[in-house]
Amino acid sequence: MTYDVKDERASVLEVIEFYLDETLGDGSPYRSYFGMNVAKVLEIIRMPESVVSVPGKRHEAAVGTFNLRDRVMPLVDLSIWLEKKNDQQDNRKVIVSEFSGIVTAFIVSGVTRIHRMTWAQVEPPGKYLQYFSHDCVTGVVRLEDRIIFLLDMEHIISSINPSLHLEITPVHGLADSHSGAGRTVLVADDSAIIRKTISASLNAAGYNVVQTTCGREAWEKLERWKHESAAQDAPIGDFVNLIISDIEMPEMSGHELTRKIKSDPSLKGIPVVLFSSLISDVVREEGRMAGADDQISKPDLPMLAVKIKELIERFSNA
């Protein structure tokens, strides 16, 4: 896949494409294509010869554990999770991934290639697709001869093991004080489970939370608020007080959204917090250059409410 870089700062995404083979009800073979961010992939290996079943009650897709260079890791069969009738071929591959501090191995039928593109080339999934995929698809990439569905791997993992579900622990003296009363926070994230988690925590602290599924949708909401602010001759703070944005999102990434906000005279005073499961030194520098006021990795989300309170107070007093 090729792309045109119209802006040198455009966020580039590398997607590793893999597929799942299944047999349909009429006996015919069918192949589905999926993808995930290359930055989340540690390595691709052959199906391990020895898989140890884990005792006790577990999700059917959690087929067991295996040893990889003296490290025991969980093994998840994506075909089972996606309710596909896999033929269990011997030549299947395993994608070993790490995100949000969690290492998990996923069984797939095969891996094709890596595609390099911009986030503008990734379409958000429609409501129909979200419903029938159980909110596990975060983006759609259209190629000439097939469609690639980008999967929300964090959602899949948390559904298999609820103990790994991301939670934002209410901070003592903050959640019960309703310190966010009268404040509005705009959240942009393509993961339904992340949006719900953040919203539940901030709602408990008294914040009004407005959810959007991607940077483009968040920007359109901000523009509507900006026009209402001008029409009513009211400060933008009457509509929104802080923005929390994921970095990896269809159509418009968090970095691009932040640049647009910070280059707009009416919106640049709104604090922006970027977060991702992939905040490295390079990603952090890109966020700083985009104008982010703070950056948080998803494992550090328990401190999100504290940082929000501090940023809103600092910008309100500026």
Secondary structure, DSSP 8 states (H G I E B T S, - for coil): -----SSTT--EEEEEEEEEEEE-TTS-EEEEEEEEEGGGEEEEEE--S--B---SS--TTEEEEEEETTEEEEEEEHHHHTT------TT-EEEEEEETTEEEEEEESEEEEEEEEEGGG-B---HHHHHHTTT-EEEEEE-SS-EEEEE-HHHHHHHH-GGGS------TTTGGGTTTTT-EEEEE-S-HHHHHHHHHHHHHTT-EEEEESSHHHHHHHHHHHHHHHHHHT--GGGT-SEEEEESS-SSS-HHHHHHHHHT-TTTTTS-EEEEETT--HHHHHHHHHHT-SEEEEGGGGGGHHHHHHHHHHHHH--
